[in-house]
Amino acid sequence: MTGEPRSSSVEDYLKVIWTAGEWTGEPATTKAIADRLGISPSSVSQRVRRLVADGLARHESYGTVELTDEGAAVALQMVRRHRIIETFLVESLGYGWDEVHDEAEVLEHACSDRMIDALDAMLGHPTVDPHGDPIPKPGGIARTVDAVRGTDAAPGAWTVARVSDSDPEALRECARLGLVPGASIVILDPDPGGAVRCRIDGADASSIPPACASALWLVENR
């Protein structure tokens, strides 16, 4: 399929398959892809069969979905576009970090590589987007981060590495609490119901709601 035009739908599928395991390390399943895209598993299975036929993915019945080298290269190109656009919208156009995902979903298919590279240079070649997600370099090289989800973090000192952008309301609440990439957090103990008691940037102890704790990805301070 190299050299042939790709539909935005194909690009979206490849990006979702790649990002599904970016932070968890777990490969994508048709159910996870369906949940992320808001469509039926049967529709995903049909599309995945096409990706396999086009040499962009590998999939065995009832197994996980993996990208071929060609599929991963396309996925990383789209991830790079998406995250640079999000950064531009926040830093240059005054968007909130809870507003940029849907805009970037549209713009990433319309922008040329030349425009993305120009935005990247104008922004000073950022390494992460506003949510803390690494921005792949040209050519599809992605930085990995050893982090754990906030709900799985043991008591102790941590730094916020990333806040998932899947829930805009949780993003707004995290911003209100000061839970942004780079913030220091000391986890004390879990509260009943999934909340997490902690101190944020040295403030008094407070409870992080379950949705916010689940959105956080933390790196342990050593």
Buried (B, 14 or more C-beta within 10 A) or exposed (E): BEEEEBEEEBBBBBBBBBBBBBBEEEBBBBEBBBBBBEEEBEEBBEBBEEBBEBEBBBBEEEEBBBBBEBBBBBBBBBBBBBBBBBBBBBBEEEBEBBBBBEBBBEBBBEBEEEBBBEBBEEBEEBEBBBBBBBBBBEEBEBEEBEBBBBBEBEEEEBBBBBBBBEBBEBBBBBBEBBBBBEBBBBBBEBBEEEBBBBBBBEEEEBBBBBBBBBBBBBBEEE
